[in-house]
Amino acid sequence: MELRQLEHFVAVAEERHFTRAAERLAVSQSGLSASVRALEHELRTPLFSRTTRTVRLTEAGAALLVEAERTLAGARAARDAVDAVRGLLRGTLTLGVEQCVAGVSTARLLAAFHREHPHMEIRLRQEGTSSLLEGVAGGRLDLAFAATVSPPEWRGELVPLAREPMVVLCAPGHRLAQEDARVAWGELRGESFIDFHPDWGPRRAADEAFAVAGVRRTVALEVNDVHSLLELVHEGLGIAVVPHHFSRKPEARGLVAVELDGAHRPAYESVVVLPPAQAMTPGAKALMTLVREAPLR
């Protein structure tokens, strides 16, 4: 079993398509297929269930994926460690990020990292918090910028970035749209809500807040990006409970942000998710040096 074969296998597993995986790896599709077949022959079991339209992992393939990602991450870490001793920072930095994470400018951070370490390849994945935690745990990601992570979910290090209140965002004509007012949890009963997919950080924070307050709600419109959420609120199709910084976005101009009243005032927290210290890659360590610099926060 060769690292190259594992790289080919992981690419197909992530893309769920041989042609796209071949394009991503810059190899021929026939060569990629032959590499995967050779791996299946060596392991004496199919790794993918193939049809004319889809490629899915078999049970054996799913088991191999976990170990393949860990093996490839270890190989990358070994190469990076040797380069670091030689005074070079090469290889690949793979990080994940929640959308609209607070406390750091991802674009400026990566631009600064690229200027300081031009030989490092940067790979960015935008995913929900649960997927980010799995990615760092499995070695698929070197680190991640996530939201609202509780200690029981993660045994590694969590570096705080920002903490801010959650607010009710509504259109100007809504009954709750009163400047400098506060809304009690009970007043939200019966409202139609707009929110994100359950894996996104703001949705996780909102769900937890409603559960603590003992208020049931219905998420009528579920989206996967901030701009769609704000547009739907603008049209009066529902209200949203979101991190306060959403209300300062240009697309939110004209909307009303109302504070939540009561003993429980939910907060939205942004953190850096790091693996155990011994598993930190040189690239991740270099990025964290920049994260701690105030101009990029």
Buried (B, 14 or more C-beta within 10 A) or exposed (E): EEEEBBBBBBBBBBBEBBEBBBBBBEBEEEEBBEBBEBBBEEEEEBBBEEEEEEBEBBEBBEEBBBEBBBBBBEBBBEBBEEBBEEEBBBBBBBBBBBBBBBBBEBEEBBEBBBEEBEEBEBEEBBBBBBBBBBBBBBBBBBBBBBBBBEEEEBEBBBBEBBBBEBBBBBBEEBEBBEEEEBBEBEBBEEBEBBBBEEBBBBBBBBBBBBEEBEBEBEBEBBBEBBEBBBBBBBEEEBBBBBBBBBBEEEBBEEBBBBBBBEEEBBBBBBBBBBBEEEBBBBBBBBBBEBBEEEEBB
